[in-house]
Amino acid sequence: MSKGLDVGTSFIVLSKQVAHDTIAYKDFRDAFYVLSPTNPIASKMIEKGLKGKIFVKDTDGSFIILGQDAIEKALEKNESAKRPMYRGIISAKEKDSKKVLSFILKEVVGKPSEPGEKLVFCVPAQPIDQTDEDFDVSYHEDVVKSVLASCGYSPKSINEAEALCYGELEEDDYTGIGLSWGAGMVNTCIMLNGESVLTFSTTKSGDWIDHMSAIAVSEPDGVVQVEKENSKFKVGESNNSPILSAVSAYYERLIDYTSKQLAVALSESKSLPRFKQPLTIVVAGGTSQADGFVEMFEKKLKENKFPLHIKKVKQAEDPLHAVSKGCLIASMVL
Amino acid sequence: MNNIDIYLLIIVNVFFFMSGYLFASKCNQNSSYHMPFTANKTEKKQVEQNRIIEKVKLIDINESKVIIDTDTSVLEKKFENLGEDKHVNENIESSISKLSQIMKGK
């Protein structure tokens, strides 16, 4: 047996095959919110108020609320929940990021079915649109590996978009392009016959939309995120809600930006093979779920003179679980 | 002008040039101006130092981040289960088989 793990900025998703035609997924929201009581009475009252929520108590007496409960608690105070990950890797900004991420990972993956059970997890590629020296994928990879190994697994990492290609390009004989539109980044993989020939990432994705929209409407990022995920809007179209209008507009800008980056990266790449057939482009990730996303992406690829022939642009059947599924497939093959 | 005059002129010119050179190199030791060639000991030392500095620059120090184990056992759990479980009807065996075949060929 083996497992797949999508370690995402917004969600952590574990996958395992439970029957020949059934996959079990375990999702958890990658967020936390800290409540620090000032006295023992306040501590007891807070703990009582958190009954039924997912939280832990730290050694200093503070309460760390986890997951969706963290987002909701933060919203009550008109704030945004904290994230242990930033742009696809462990956040250097949050003091408790490593501790919280390690805890969540251990809880989600649980105990292995057998000692040394194989577990393939995904990591992002190096971004092409920023040169931040603090962006250390190797360190992130090593921390996650260390946590998973301490649980008794044999961990192995693969690129996030490469995992997506393994999960979604079977019909195309594993030749095509995969774009994983996560919260922190967009990861891209160009694959030829099961081999990854080019991988890279760009640093603007769902969180950028939330942040820019939040500035436009003077609301916290968390408020925008909840509205975006729970309301109907169409990419590129205006909306009665100011938040959703802003979100829709920034979505279009994000798709335009990413398609331009993609066109330049492919045009400049010296390792790009000559594809004999038009290519399938598959998109996945929470950010790709917006209504009108695929149509807008197709439009922008044409406008920005995408250098390869496109057969079709399709969305993964299960955009939130596609990367984890790809990791699971990789764990059984590699 | 006869030959003796010419020789005398040359000797006097050489004498004054050498005097000026020696005088300037002595003054140069105490000033911040650097002569274009290493005629003095101070300049030679500087060149040697620069050579060492250039060689030292080629030596790398390992700046990769040290992984320190994080003890999460100190966090007191206040919940039963974490995460939402979903079972999805999906057959990935053909994907695994196809990908294995492709990988075998490599």
Interface residues (C-beta under 8 A of the other chain):
Chain A: L14 Q17 V18 H20 D21 T22 I23 A24 Y25 K26 D27 F28 E47 L50 K53 I54 F55 V56 K57 D58 T59 F63 I64 L66 G67 K98 K99 S102 F103 I104 K106 E107 V108 D136 S138 Y139 D142 V143 S146 V147 S150 Y166 G167 E170 D173 Y174 N193 G194 E195 D318 H321 K325 L328 I329 M332 V333 L334
Chain B: S64 K65 I67 D69 T70 T72 V74 L75 E76 K77 K78 F79 L82 G83 E84 D85 K86 H87 V88 N89 E90 N91 I92 E93 S94 S95 I96 K98 L99 S100 I102 M103 K106
